[in-house]
Amino acid sequence: MEILLVGGAVRDELLGLEVRERDWVVVGSTPEAMTAQGFRPVGKDFPVFLHPDTNEEYALARTERKSGRGYKGFTVHADPEVTLEEDLERRDLTINAIAKDSEGRLIDPFSGLADIEMRRLRHVSPAFIEDPLRILRVARFAARFRYLGFSVADETMLLMRTMVDAGELTDLVAERVWRETESALTTRNPEVYFSVLYECGALKTVFPELARLFGVPQPERWHPEIDTGIHTLMVLAQAANLSEDTAVRFAALTHDLGKGITPPEKWPSHRGHEELSVALVLALCARLKVPNEYRDLAVHVARFHGHCHRAAELRPRTILKVFEGVDAFRRPERFE
């Protein structure tokens, strides 16, 4: 039996980042041998155990093969004969497919170290296509590590486009989409997550309300970037600079959704887009099962953001209406 550190812990250590969680792979063992040593089984779909002292996760080396549609359509094979390289090959990105043994030696069969040095997010193998959620994971890693200079490798972006064109994203489960998205919203550059999804074509499937914004013009006097999609990503980036609150960032992302359904003959004007945005925010949140906290703030921002820009010009009665509309007297933190 051999135990090695794998995945994000090795990657983050190589990047000089704080290692918050450690995951281990166990080669050459069985569930019976693990429990005999005091490890507690916790995995439902594959053999994962908690260390009796540290509570860190130890997973038996395994392979995975696609056997059906959806995120549960995988056949897992965990056996003492499964090699470390076979276990690493099932992982999504090369930077996550590096192991470190007890002597501190790196095992890097897929050149993840070189990709770390090149600041490149590259898929491990063609098996990447077997799990469409990996497209969102790549976008999330691109957002998380943009400040370090990482970008998606050309060949990986091409593969992601191929998956989108093949309709692979239609089986994504709403809860998993939201989980990846909420995690992306915590990063320094959440706008990169949506930019990558747009570039590979996934945005129109996962977030059609956002995808419709690209190519829609706005008055240049107020929006020199003109394109509403670009404007939305700029607003999200600025929100991320100003606040770590993911609900605030989500509200910034969705504040202008109504502009995506303005009839082209009315461009670049978008009169009345606020209430259209509210309806689209509600639909998006219902589809992806977005928490009520996010939904409620996003609705208020979509409805009233135009008033905020003109606050100094508004009549007292209108200002009072805004305060009442956003429940400011009970939730004053919304204006902090």
Secondary structure as the mmCIF struct_conf table of DSSP 4:
data_model
#
loop_
_struct_conf.conf_type_id
_struct_conf.id
_struct_conf.beg_label_comp_id
_struct_conf.beg_label_asym_id
_struct_conf.beg_label_seq_id
_struct_conf.end_label_comp_id
_struct_conf.end_label_asym_id
_struct_conf.end_label_seq_id
STRN STRN1 GLU A 2 VAL A 6
TURN_TY1_P TURN_TY1_P1 GLY A 7 GLY A 7
HELX_RH_AL_P HELX_RH_AL_P1 GLY A 8 LEU A 14
TURN_TY1_P TURN_TY1_P2 LEU A 15 GLY A 16
STRN STRN2 ASP A 23 VAL A 27
BEND BEND1 GLY A 28 GLY A 28
HELX_RH_AL_P HELX_RH_AL_P2 PRO A 31 ALA A 36
TURN_TY1_P TURN_TY1_P3 GLN A 37 GLY A 38
STRN STRN3 ARG A 40 PRO A 41
BEND BEND2 LYS A 44 PHE A 46
STRN STRN4 VAL A 48 LEU A 50
TURN_TY1_P TURN_TY1_P4 PRO A 52 THR A 54
STRN STRN5 GLU A 57 LEU A 60
STRN STRN6 ARG A 62 LYS A 66
BEND BEND3 GLY A 68 GLY A 70
TURN_TY1_P TURN_TY1_P5 TYR A 71 LYS A 72
STRN STRN7 PHE A 74 ALA A 78
TURN_TY1_P TURN_TY1_P6 PRO A 80 GLU A 81
HELX_RH_AL_P HELX_RH_AL_P3 LEU A 84 GLU A 89
TURN_TY1_P TURN_TY1_P7 ARG A 90 ARG A 90
BEND BEND4 ARG A 91 ASP A 92
STRN STRN8 LEU A 93 LEU A 93
HELX_RH_3T_P HELX_RH_3T_P1 THR A 94 ASN A 96
STRN STRN9 ALA A 99 LYS A 100
TURN_TY1_P TURN_TY1_P8 SER A 102 GLU A 103
BEND BEND5 GLY A 104 GLY A 104
STRN STRN10 LEU A 106 ILE A 107
TURN_TY1_P TURN_TY1_P9 PRO A 109 PHE A 110
HELX_RH_AL_P HELX_RH_AL_P4 GLY A 112 MET A 118
TURN_TY1_P TURN_TY1_P10 ARG A 119 ARG A 119
STRN STRN11 ARG A 120 LEU A 121
STRN STRN12 HIS A 123 HIS A 123
BEND BEND6 VAL A 124 SER A 125
HELX_RH_3T_P HELX_RH_3T_P2 PRO A 126 GLU A 130
TURN_TY1_P TURN_TY1_P11 PRO A 132 PRO A 132
HELX_RH_AL_P HELX_RH_AL_P5 LEU A 133 ARG A 144
TURN_TY1_P TURN_TY1_P12 PHE A 145 PHE A 145
HELX_RH_3T_P HELX_RH_3T_P3 ARG A 146 LEU A 148
TURN_TY1_P TURN_TY1_P13 GLY A 149 GLY A 149
STRN STRN13 SER A 151 VAL A 152
HELX_RH_AL_P HELX_RH_AL_P6 ASP A 154 ASP A 165
TURN_TY1_P TURN_TY1_P14 ALA A 166 GLY A 167
HELX_RH_3T_P HELX_RH_3T_P4 GLU A 168 ASP A 171
HELX_RH_AL_P HELX_RH_AL_P7 ALA A 174 LEU A 185
TURN_TY1_P TURN_TY1_P15 THR A 186 THR A 186
BEND BEND7 THR A 187 ARG A 188
HELX_RH_AL_P HELX_RH_AL_P8 PRO A 190 CYS A 200
TURN_TY1_P TURN_TY1_P16 GLY A 201 GLY A 201
HELX_RH_AL_P HELX_RH_AL_P9 LEU A 203 VAL A 206
HELX_RH_AL_P HELX_RH_AL_P10 PRO A 208 ALA A 211
TURN_TY1_P TURN_TY1_P17 ARG A 212 GLY A 215
STRN STRN14 PRO A 217 PRO A 217
TURN_TY1_P TURN_TY1_P18 GLU A 220 TRP A 222
TURN_TY1_P TURN_TY1_P19 PRO A 224 GLU A 225
STRN STRN15 ASP A 227 ASP A 227
HELX_RH_AL_P HELX_RH_AL_P11 THR A 228 LEU A 242
HELX_RH_AL_P HELX_RH_AL_P12 THR A 246 THR A 254
TURN_TY1_P TURN_TY1_P20 HIS A 255 ASP A 256
HELX_RH_3T_P HELX_RH_3T_P5 LEU A 257 ILE A 261
BEND BEND8 THR A 262 THR A 262
HELX_RH_3T_P HELX_RH_3T_P6 PRO A 264 LYS A 266
TURN_TY1_P TURN_TY1_P21 TRP A 267 PRO A 268
TURN_TY1_P TURN_TY1_P22 ARG A 271 GLY A 272
HELX_RH_AL_P HELX_RH_AL_P13 HIS A 273 LEU A 288
TURN_TY1_P TURN_TY1_P23 LYS A 289 LYS A 289
HELX_RH_AL_P HELX_RH_AL_P14 ASN A 292 HIS A 309
TURN_TY1_P TURN_TY1_P24 ARG A 310 ARG A 310
HELX_RH_3T_P HELX_RH_3T_P7 ALA A 311 GLU A 313
BEND BEND9 LEU A 314 LEU A 314
HELX_RH_AL_P HELX_RH_AL_P15 PRO A 316 GLY A 325
TURN_TY1_P TURN_TY1_P25 VAL A 326 ARG A 330
HELX_RH_3T_P HELX_RH_3T_P8 PRO A 332 PHE A 335
#
